[in-house]
Amino acid sequence: MAQVTPSGAPRPANPAPSLPGSGGPREPDVPEGARPPDGHFADIPIASLGGWDVPRIQAALNGHQLGNFAQSALLVEAMIGDDRIQTALNGRTKGVTSRHLHTVRAKRDRDGLARRAVERVWRKVFSDELLDQFMMWTTMLGFVLCEVLWTAETDPELGDIWVPYLKIWHASYVWYDVAARRYVAITQEGNVCIEQDDPHWFLFTPFGSYRGWLRAAVRSCAPPWLIRQFSRRDWARYCEVHGLPIRMIDVPAQSSAVDKARMFSQVRNLGAQSTIILPNQGMGTGATQDGMKWDVRLLEAKDEAWAAFPGLIKDCDMAIQLAIRGTNLVSEVQGGSYAAAQVHADEDSAYADSDCRKLCAGATALMRLFCAYNLGDSDLCPFLRLEAPDKQNKTLLAQSQLNAMTVIESAIDRGIPIDVAAYCERYDIPLLGIEEGETLELDTEPVSDPESDDGATDVRAQLIQLIRFGEAA
């Protein structure tokens, strides 16, 4: 269906890509009618110039609210040079990059071919380098747009395949057409309207495609970031002035100009040497007349005005940390605060869980296209999940697994229907040859030999043996 403008006139069609595709002379042997788009668009070089002040930041944030990301994207690139924002972003990003992919094969993928192919392609497409930029733009701007470069490669199982590599499109060349409810990419060929499920583009909007950018961290981080820069600059100026206090020289009124010049030269040239000669023209030891004493005094600040600078910077640090990671105690923990830090670490993990779920939901659409182009059926795409590294206590994990096997045995003995595979997966008990989500039916009759004649393993007998081994131990 042709797109139309608010006035009813037909919307111009998207320009064709001007650069050749990445397939090369060899083209994969794909199912009939399943072929990814050819060619790719040329991006525009970035020219980020000039500093940032209050009026420019206000203009950038106002444009961001209206869906114009040209200045807010450049503002983000300036902000990531700050050490606090770098630290907060690194913590948020590692919540995704530190996890490993776990897949559950689709029911139609009986031999697991699509599942294994997706796992191999995931490591190529969603590399740590790409995810670092991916999470930075997503967190700071509320969205990220990538061009999909379908590249011909050879897979060990599938042979020649199309691999959807992602090229992040700089957000300063993206804007939102409110009338059409579409994101628009600015290319050297012209404006390209990003349609939903367009195989040429991968648009990730974790907060929603329409006005989800209002959840961007740049809106809440820009003010404290600028205040932080000003505070550090002013603190440095304060230290420059008050860190080198003024030296005042008391000279006798009747001393000669030569003696005064010599004294002034000694004080002015003080560096690493801290000793100078102070002649005393008094009446005796320890006694002086007014106007007859040589002396050097320091004129320095005695108030606590300097404490305003670290206090303001600390407040800005907290605001930035809370906006990006949702918690600050994991980075500000002090002695005696382990329990509170553990609570905040759990909240930090909740942010990582949410980021991973949203990423897997968006990546599933791309992997479905991969299965459609290379296997002829998008429904072969497996279920994707990013799992956190195992930080459980091994002793407690073994005890929970033993308790879980006891529950399974009791349910089987009482004839209670139970999904053994799902229950074991919940307690991290791996079952060889059993896929997650499958229903495992066990024979309630006891078996004396766990190994049957055909070599198959009776799971119930093995579980009973493990339980008895644990009780014996």
Secondary structure, DSSP 8 states (H G I E B T S, - for coil): ---B-TTS-B--------B--B--S------TT------B---------S---HHHHHHHHHHHHTTB-HHHHHHHHHHTTSHHHHHHHHHHHHHHHTSEEEEE--TT-TT-HHHHHHHHHHHHHS-HHHHHHHHHHHHHHS-EEEEEEEEEEEETTTEEEEEEEEEEE-GGGEEEETTTTEEEEEETTEEEEE-TT-TTEEEE-TT-TTTGGGG-HHHHHHHHHHHHHHHHHHHHHHHHHHSS-EEEEE--TT--HHHHHHHHHHHHT-SS-------B-SSBTTB--TT-B-EEEEE---SSGGGHHHHHHHHHHHHHHHHHHS--HHHH--TT-HHHHHHHHHHHHHHHHHHHHHHHHHHHHHHHHHHHHHHS-GGG--EEEEE----S-HHHHHHHHHHHHHHHHHHHHTT----HHHHHHHTT---TT--TT-------S--S-SB-TTS-B-HHHHHHHHHHHHHH-
